Amino acid sequence: PEGLGEIIAIGAGSNHSLALRRDGTVVAWGDNQRGQCDVPPDLRDVKAIAAGTTQSLALRMDGTVVAWGWETNVPKGLNHVV
């Protein structure tokens, strides 16, 4: 997409992509058939991203994982991820 700036990481799924901005926000584009590009509006303080076939993941600075798209069951109590 146009207007992307200060990107520090890219995640590539099967048919969608993610970009992590320096300010800790995430941008997604591509196939959104399963909601994998619907970045949660309150997602902030991200330090890492990953993209799967139909899901997207973000690791926050506090060590918690946020997932969106299809089949995104993050185990309860998953904390302190590095």
MOWORA-V576943 format. One record per pair of residues at least 24 apart in sequence whose ideal C-beta (glycine too) atoms are under 8 Angstrom apart, sorted by the first residue. I is the first residue (numbers start at 1). GAP is how many residues later the second one is. D is the distance in Angstrom with one decimal. If there is no record, write none. Layout:
# MOWORA-V576943
i: <I I>
gap: <GAP GAP>
d: <D D>
This chain:
# MOWORA-V576943
i: <1 1 9 9 10 11 11 11 11 12 13 13 13 13 13 13 14 14 14 16 16 17 18 18 18 18 19 20 20 20 20 20 24 26 26 28 34 34 35 35 35 36 36 36 38 38 39 40 40>
gap: <26 28 39 40 39 38 39 40 45 39 38 39 40 41 42 43 38 39 40 35 40 34 31 32 33 38 30 26 27 28 29 38 37 30 32 28 35 36 33 34 35 32 33 34 30 31 29 26 28>
d: <6.8 5.2 6.8 5.8 8.0 4.3 5.3 3.9 7.1 5.8 3.4 5.7 6.2 7.6 7.7 7.0 7.6 4.5 7.5 6.2 7.3 6.7 4.7 7.8 5.1 5.7 7.9 5.9 7.9 7.2 4.9 8.0 7.2 7.9 5.8 6.2 5.1 3.6 6.1 5.0 6.7 6.9 3.5 7.0 5.9 7.6 6.9 6.4 6.0>
